[in-house]
Amino acid sequence: MKPLRLLLLLLPQLVACDQLKERAGFVDPARQESEGKAIGAACRQAGRGLEACYQDNGDALKGAVFDGWKEMNEYMLKNNMQEQPLAGKDKSSEKPSEKTVEKSAEKTADKPSRDKAGDTGADKSARKKKEQ
C-alpha cells in the first residue's frame, strides 16, 4: 500500500518530465532534426539559397537544413511548383538594378507623395518637429 501512495504522490511530477528537460536545457535530437528540415524546406519554397538559409538560421543543424531543402527541391520539381517568395522579404542586402533606381528617382522627382490630407512627406516631418 505504501508504494502505491508514493507512486500517486509522485505521478504529477513525473508527468512533466519533458518540460523539465526543456527548461534544464537538454535538447531533443529528433526535435532539432525536424526543425532543421522544416527550415530547409521553407527556405527552398521561398526561393532562398542554401547558404543564405544557413546564415539566417545559425543554430539549426546544417545537415537537417540541407535534407529539408533537398526534399523540398525534389518535391517542387516533381509537382512542377514555382517558388513562393516572401512578401515581407528584407531587400536591404540586395542591390537594386540601375533601371529600378532610375525609375524610382523619376517618380519621386515628378510628383511628391501626398497623403489623403494633401500633405507631402516634407510637410509631415516639419509638423512632427514642431510637435516635439
mmCIF file of the C-alpha atoms, coordinates in Angstrom:
data_MODEL
# 
_entry.id   MODEL 
# 
loop_
_atom_site.group_PDB 
_atom_site.id 
_atom_site.type_symbol 
_atom_site.label_atom_id 
_atom_site.label_alt_id 
_atom_site.label_comp_id 
_atom_site.label_asym_id 
_atom_site.label_entity_id 
_atom_site.label_seq_id 
_atom_site.pdbx_PDB_ins_code 
_atom_site.Cartn_x 
_atom_site.Cartn_y 
_atom_site.Cartn_z 
_atom_site.occupancy 
_atom_site.B_iso_or_equiv 
_atom_site.pdbx_formal_charge 
_atom_site.auth_seq_id 
_atom_site.auth_comp_id 
_atom_site.auth_asym_id 
_atom_site.auth_atom_id 
_atom_site.pdbx_PDB_model_num 
ATOM 1   C CA . MET A 1 1   ? 0.000  0.000  0.000   1.00 0.00 ? 1   MET A CA 1 
ATOM 2   C CA . LYS A 1 2   ? 2.884  2.338  0.779   1.00 0.00 ? 2   LYS A CA 1 
ATOM 3   C CA . PRO A 1 3   ? 4.451  2.062  -2.738  1.00 0.00 ? 3   PRO A CA 1 
ATOM 4   C CA . LEU A 1 4   ? 1.066  2.831  -4.283  1.00 0.00 ? 4   LEU A CA 1 
ATOM 5   C CA . ARG A 1 5   ? 0.730  6.018  -2.204  1.00 0.00 ? 5   ARG A CA 1 
ATOM 6   C CA . LEU A 1 6   ? 4.255  7.040  -3.136  1.00 0.00 ? 6   LEU A CA 1 
ATOM 7   C CA . LEU A 1 7   ? 3.512  6.480  -6.818  1.00 0.00 ? 7   LEU A CA 1 
ATOM 8   C CA . LEU A 1 8   ? 0.314  8.505  -6.593  1.00 0.00 ? 8   LEU A CA 1 
ATOM 9   C CA . LEU A 1 9   ? 2.161  11.365 -4.913  1.00 0.00 ? 9   LEU A CA 1 
ATOM 10  C CA . LEU A 1 10  ? 4.960  11.410 -7.491  1.00 0.00 ? 10  LEU A CA 1 
ATOM 11  C CA . LEU A 1 11  ? 2.707  10.967 -10.522 1.00 0.00 ? 11  LEU A CA 1 
ATOM 12  C CA . PRO A 1 12  ? 2.101  14.712 -11.123 1.00 0.00 ? 12  PRO A CA 1 
ATOM 13  C CA . GLN A 1 13  ? 5.849  15.403 -11.058 1.00 0.00 ? 13  GLN A CA 1 
ATOM 14  C CA . LEU A 1 14  ? 6.664  12.527 -13.394 1.00 0.00 ? 14  LEU A CA 1 
ATOM 15  C CA . VAL A 1 15  ? 4.097  13.647 -15.952 1.00 0.00 ? 15  VAL A CA 1 
ATOM 16  C CA . ALA A 1 16  ? 6.026  16.888 -16.582 1.00 0.00 ? 16  ALA A CA 1 
ATOM 17  C CA . CYS A 1 17  ? 9.416  15.266 -17.243 1.00 0.00 ? 17  CYS A CA 1 
ATOM 18  C CA . ASP A 1 18  ? 9.535  16.529 -20.832 1.00 0.00 ? 18  ASP A CA 1 
ATOM 19  C CA . GLN A 1 19  ? 9.046  20.096 -19.652 1.00 0.00 ? 19  GLN A CA 1 
ATOM 20  C CA . LEU A 1 20  ? 11.808 19.692 -17.113 1.00 0.00 ? 20  LEU A CA 1 
ATOM 21  C CA . LYS A 1 21  ? 14.215 18.554 -19.826 1.00 0.00 ? 21  LYS A CA 1 
ATOM 22  C CA . GLU A 1 22  ? 13.413 21.604 -21.958 1.00 0.00 ? 22  GLU A CA 1 
ATOM 23  C CA . ARG A 1 23  ? 13.813 24.002 -19.068 1.00 0.00 ? 23  ARG A CA 1 
ATOM 24  C CA . ALA A 1 24  ? 17.077 22.395 -17.997 1.00 0.00 ? 24  ALA A CA 1 
ATOM 25  C CA . GLY A 1 25  ? 18.483 22.944 -21.491 1.00 0.00 ? 25  GLY A CA 1 
ATOM 26  C CA . PHE A 1 26  ? 18.586 19.337 -22.686 1.00 0.00 ? 26  PHE A CA 1 
ATOM 27  C CA . VAL A 1 27  ? 17.969 19.310 -26.415 1.00 0.00 ? 27  VAL A CA 1 
ATOM 28  C CA . ASP A 1 28  ? 15.928 16.596 -28.092 1.00 0.00 ? 28  ASP A CA 1 
ATOM 29  C CA . PRO A 1 29  ? 17.846 15.459 -31.213 1.00 0.00 ? 29  PRO A CA 1 
ATOM 30  C CA . ALA A 1 30  ? 14.669 14.381 -33.014 1.00 0.00 ? 30  ALA A CA 1 
ATOM 31  C CA . ARG A 1 31  ? 13.141 17.812 -32.477 1.00 0.00 ? 31  ARG A CA 1 
ATOM 32  C CA . GLN A 1 32  ? 16.270 19.577 -33.746 1.00 0.00 ? 32  GLN A CA 1 
ATOM 33  C CA . GLU A 1 33  ? 16.262 17.350 -36.822 1.00 0.00 ? 33  GLU A CA 1 
ATOM 34  C CA . SER A 1 34  ? 12.618 18.058 -37.630 1.00 0.00 ? 34  SER A CA 1 
ATOM 35  C CA . GLU A 1 35  ? 13.026 21.804 -37.072 1.00 0.00 ? 35  GLU A CA 1 
ATOM 36  C CA . GLY A 1 36  ? 16.074 21.851 -39.341 1.00 0.00 ? 36  GLY A CA 1 
ATOM 37  C CA . LYS A 1 37  ? 14.184 20.031 -42.091 1.00 0.00 ? 37  LYS A CA 1 
ATOM 38  C CA . ALA A 1 38  ? 11.272 22.454 -41.772 1.00 0.00 ? 38  ALA A CA 1 
ATOM 39  C CA . ILE A 1 39  ? 13.629 25.428 -42.010 1.00 0.00 ? 39  ILE A CA 1 
ATOM 40  C CA . GLY A 1 40  ? 15.338 23.998 -45.094 1.00 0.00 ? 40  GLY A CA 1 
ATOM 41  C CA . ALA A 1 41  ? 12.027 23.245 -46.806 1.00 0.00 ? 41  ALA A CA 1 
ATOM 42  C CA . ALA A 1 42  ? 10.747 26.742 -46.077 1.00 0.00 ? 42  ALA A CA 1 
ATOM 43  C CA . CYS A 1 43  ? 13.925 28.292 -47.474 1.00 0.00 ? 43  CYS A CA 1 
ATOM 44  C CA . ARG A 1 44  ? 13.632 26.271 -50.678 1.00 0.00 ? 44  ARG A CA 1 
ATOM 45  C CA . GLN A 1 45  ? 9.962  27.120 -51.143 1.00 0.00 ? 45  GLN A CA 1 
ATOM 46  C CA . ALA A 1 46  ? 10.757 30.802 -50.650 1.00 0.00 ? 46  ALA A CA 1 
ATOM 47  C CA . GLY A 1 47  ? 13.454 30.563 -53.314 1.00 0.00 ? 47  GLY A CA 1 
ATOM 48  C CA . ARG A 1 48  ? 16.326 31.287 -50.954 1.00 0.00 ? 48  ARG A CA 1 
ATOM 49  C CA . GLY A 1 49  ? 19.730 29.768 -51.411 1.00 0.00 ? 49  GLY A CA 1 
ATOM 50  C CA . LEU A 1 50  ? 21.130 27.194 -49.055 1.00 0.00 ? 50  LEU A CA 1 
ATOM 51  C CA . GLU A 1 51  ? 23.933 29.483 -47.881 1.00 0.00 ? 51  GLU A CA 1 
ATOM 52  C CA . ALA A 1 52  ? 21.518 32.288 -47.020 1.00 0.00 ? 52  ALA A CA 1 
ATOM 53  C CA . CYS A 1 53  ? 19.415 29.794 -45.107 1.00 0.00 ? 53  CYS A CA 1 
ATOM 54  C CA . TYR A 1 54  ? 22.464 28.681 -43.124 1.00 0.00 ? 54  TYR A CA 1 
ATOM 55  C CA . GLN A 1 55  ? 23.365 32.285 -42.295 1.00 0.00 ? 55  GLN A CA 1 
ATOM 56  C CA . ASP A 1 56  ? 19.887 33.230 -41.124 1.00 0.00 ? 56  ASP A CA 1 
ATOM 57  C CA . ASN A 1 57  ? 19.468 30.068 -39.042 1.00 0.00 ? 57  ASN A CA 1 
ATOM 58  C CA . GLY A 1 58  ? 22.860 29.519 -37.478 1.00 0.00 ? 58  GLY A CA 1 
ATOM 59  C CA . ASP A 1 59  ? 21.526 27.495 -34.565 1.00 0.00 ? 59  ASP A CA 1 
ATOM 60  C CA . ALA A 1 60  ? 19.821 24.887 -36.798 1.00 0.00 ? 60  ALA A CA 1 
ATOM 61  C CA . LEU A 1 61  ? 21.629 21.675 -37.760 1.00 0.00 ? 61  LEU A CA 1 
ATOM 62  C CA . LYS A 1 62  ? 23.182 22.183 -41.192 1.00 0.00 ? 62  LYS A CA 1 
ATOM 63  C CA . GLY A 1 63  ? 22.653 18.565 -42.207 1.00 0.00 ? 63  GLY A CA 1 
ATOM 64  C CA . ALA A 1 64  ? 18.958 18.743 -41.335 1.00 0.00 ? 64  ALA A CA 1 
ATOM 65  C CA . VAL A 1 65  ? 18.546 22.067 -43.152 1.00 0.00 ? 65  VAL A CA 1 
ATOM 66  C CA . PHE A 1 66  ? 20.180 20.569 -46.235 1.00 0.00 ? 66  PHE A CA 1 
ATOM 67  C CA . ASP A 1 67  ? 17.953 17.474 -46.080 1.00 0.00 ? 67  ASP A CA 1 
ATOM 68  C CA . GLY A 1 68  ? 14.815 19.609 -45.828 1.00 0.00 ? 68  GLY A CA 1 
ATOM 69  C CA . TRP A 1 69  ? 15.965 21.888 -48.648 1.00 0.00 ? 69  TRP A CA 1 
ATOM 70  C CA . LYS A 1 70  ? 16.781 18.896 -50.854 1.00 0.00 ? 70  LYS A CA 1 
ATOM 71  C CA . GLU A 1 71  ? 13.461 17.131 -50.137 1.00 0.00 ? 71  GLU A CA 1 
ATOM 72  C CA . MET A 1 72  ? 11.502 20.291 -50.948 1.00 0.00 ? 72  MET A CA 1 
ATOM 73  C CA . ASN A 1 73  ? 13.519 20.805 -54.130 1.00 0.00 ? 73  ASN A CA 1 
ATOM 74  C CA . GLU A 1 74  ? 12.670 17.288 -55.307 1.00 0.00 ? 74  GLU A CA 1 
ATOM 75  C CA . TYR A 1 75  ? 9.021  17.770 -54.370 1.00 0.00 ? 75  TYR A CA 1 
ATOM 76  C CA . MET A 1 76  ? 8.803  21.082 -56.206 1.00 0.00 ? 76  MET A CA 1 
ATOM 77  C CA . LEU A 1 77  ? 10.436 19.668 -59.339 1.00 0.00 ? 77  LEU A CA 1 
ATOM 78  C CA . LYS A 1 78  ? 8.197  16.598 -59.283 1.00 0.00 ? 78  LYS A CA 1 
ATOM 79  C CA . ASN A 1 79  ? 4.988  18.639 -58.918 1.00 0.00 ? 79  ASN A CA 1 
ATOM 80  C CA . ASN A 1 80  ? 6.079  21.470 -61.222 1.00 0.00 ? 80  ASN A CA 1 
ATOM 81  C CA . MET A 1 81  ? 5.783  24.081 -58.466 1.00 0.00 ? 81  MET A CA 1 
ATOM 82  C CA . GLN A 1 82  ? 7.122  27.613 -58.570 1.00 0.00 ? 82  GLN A CA 1 
ATOM 83  C CA . GLU A 1 83  ? 8.963  29.383 -55.772 1.00 0.00 ? 83  GLU A CA 1 
ATOM 84  C CA . GLN A 1 84  ? 6.844  31.469 -53.418 1.00 0.00 ? 84  GLN A CA 1 
ATOM 85  C CA . PRO A 1 85  ? 8.986  34.451 -52.387 1.00 0.00 ? 85  PRO A CA 1 
ATOM 86  C CA . LEU A 1 86  ? 8.239  36.043 -49.041 1.00 0.00 ? 86  LEU A CA 1 
ATOM 87  C CA . ALA A 1 87  ? 6.013  39.117 -49.183 1.00 0.00 ? 87  ALA A CA 1 
ATOM 88  C CA . GLY A 1 88  ? 7.887  40.979 -46.450 1.00 0.00 ? 88  GLY A CA 1 
ATOM 89  C CA . LYS A 1 89  ? 11.336 39.905 -47.588 1.00 0.00 ? 89  LYS A CA 1 
ATOM 90  C CA . ASP A 1 90  ? 14.121 42.226 -46.476 1.00 0.00 ? 90  ASP A CA 1 
ATOM 91  C CA . LYS A 1 91  ? 15.734 43.534 -49.656 1.00 0.00 ? 91  LYS A CA 1 
ATOM 92  C CA . SER A 1 92  ? 18.329 45.693 -47.930 1.00 0.00 ? 92  SER A CA 1 
ATOM 93  C CA . SER A 1 93  ? 21.066 43.180 -48.719 1.00 0.00 ? 93  SER A CA 1 
ATOM 94  C CA . GLU A 1 94  ? 20.122 43.020 -52.398 1.00 0.00 ? 94  GLU A CA 1 
ATOM 95  C CA . LYS A 1 95  ? 21.357 45.770 -54.697 1.00 0.00 ? 95  LYS A CA 1 
ATOM 96  C CA . PRO A 1 96  ? 18.627 47.224 -56.933 1.00 0.00 ? 96  PRO A CA 1 
ATOM 97  C CA . SER A 1 97  ? 19.275 47.370 -60.644 1.00 0.00 ? 97  SER A CA 1 
ATOM 98  C CA . GLU A 1 98  ? 20.130 50.679 -62.299 1.00 0.00 ? 98  GLU A CA 1 
ATOM 99  C CA . LYS A 1 99  ? 16.794 50.778 -64.131 1.00 0.00 ? 99  LYS A CA 1 
ATOM 100 C CA . THR A 1 100 ? 14.893 50.386 -60.863 1.00 0.00 ? 100 THR A CA 1 
ATOM 101 C CA . VAL A 1 101 ? 16.869 53.207 -59.264 1.00 0.00 ? 101 VAL A CA 1 
ATOM 102 C CA . GLU A 1 102 ? 16.293 55.481 -62.284 1.00 0.00 ? 102 GLU A CA 1 
ATOM 103 C CA . LYS A 1 103 ? 12.545 54.744 -62.367 1.00 0.00 ? 103 LYS A CA 1 
ATOM 104 C CA . SER A 1 104 ? 12.106 55.387 -58.657 1.00 0.00 ? 104 SER A CA 1 
ATOM 105 C CA . ALA A 1 105 ? 14.109 58.634 -58.940 1.00 0.00 ? 105 ALA A CA 1 
ATOM 106 C CA . GLU A 1 106 ? 11.903 59.779 -61.829 1.00 0.00 ? 106 GLU A CA 1 
ATOM 107 C CA . LYS A 1 107 ? 8.704  59.020 -59.903 1.00 0.00 ? 107 LYS A CA 1 
ATOM 108 C CA . THR A 1 108 ? 9.791  60.932 -56.838 1.00 0.00 ? 108 THR A CA 1 
ATOM 109 C CA . ALA A 1 109 ? 11.076 63.865 -58.892 1.00 0.00 ? 109 ALA A CA 1 
ATOM 110 C CA . ASP A 1 110 ? 7.883  64.123 -60.985 1.00 0.00 ? 110 ASP A CA 1 
ATOM 111 C CA . LYS A 1 111 ? 5.423  64.464 -58.137 1.00 0.00 ? 111 LYS A CA 1 
ATOM 112 C CA . PRO A 1 112 ? 5.836  64.463 -54.394 1.00 0.00 ? 112 PRO A CA 1 
ATOM 113 C CA . SER A 1 113 ? 3.957  61.824 -52.468 1.00 0.00 ? 113 SER A CA 1 
ATOM 114 C CA . ARG A 1 114 ? 0.872  63.159 -50.750 1.00 0.00 ? 114 ARG A CA 1 
ATOM 115 C CA . ASP A 1 115 ? -1.345 61.597 -48.176 1.00 0.00 ? 115 ASP A CA 1 
ATOM 116 C CA . LYS A 1 116 ? -5.160 61.865 -48.011 1.00 0.00 ? 116 LYS A CA 1 
ATOM 117 C CA . ALA A 1 117 ? -4.962 65.342 -46.482 1.00 0.00 ? 117 ALA A CA 1 
ATOM 118 C CA . GLY A 1 118 ? -2.731 66.572 -49.325 1.00 0.00 ? 118 GLY A CA 1 
ATOM 119 C CA . ASP A 1 119 ? 0.430  66.927 -47.245 1.00 0.00 ? 119 ASP A CA 1 
ATOM 120 C CA . THR A 1 120 ? 3.775  65.943 -48.676 1.00 0.00 ? 120 THR A CA 1 
ATOM 121 C CA . GLY A 1 121 ? 6.362  63.941 -46.733 1.00 0.00 ? 121 GLY A CA 1 
ATOM 122 C CA . ALA A 1 122 ? 8.325  67.141 -46.032 1.00 0.00 ? 122 ALA A CA 1 
ATOM 123 C CA . ASP A 1 123 ? 5.231  68.777 -44.516 1.00 0.00 ? 123 ASP A CA 1 
ATOM 124 C CA . LYS A 1 124 ? 4.713  65.791 -42.239 1.00 0.00 ? 124 LYS A CA 1 
ATOM 125 C CA . SER A 1 125 ? 8.301  65.804 -40.983 1.00 0.00 ? 125 SER A CA 1 
ATOM 126 C CA . ALA A 1 126 ? 8.158  69.553 -40.321 1.00 0.00 ? 126 ALA A CA 1 
ATOM 127 C CA . ARG A 1 127 ? 4.906  69.107 -38.397 1.00 0.00 ? 127 ARG A CA 1 
ATOM 128 C CA . LYS A 1 128 ? 6.445  66.310 -36.289 1.00 0.00 ? 128 LYS A CA 1 
ATOM 129 C CA . LYS A 1 129 ? 9.418  68.530 -35.391 1.00 0.00 ? 129 LYS A CA 1 
ATOM 130 C CA . LYS A 1 130 ? 7.062  71.297 -34.258 1.00 0.00 ? 130 LYS A CA 1 
ATOM 131 C CA . GLU A 1 131 ? 5.084  68.853 -32.097 1.00 0.00 ? 131 GLU A CA 1 
ATOM 132 C CA . GLN A 1 132 ? 8.228  67.662 -30.335 1.00 0.00 ? 132 GLN A CA 1 
# 
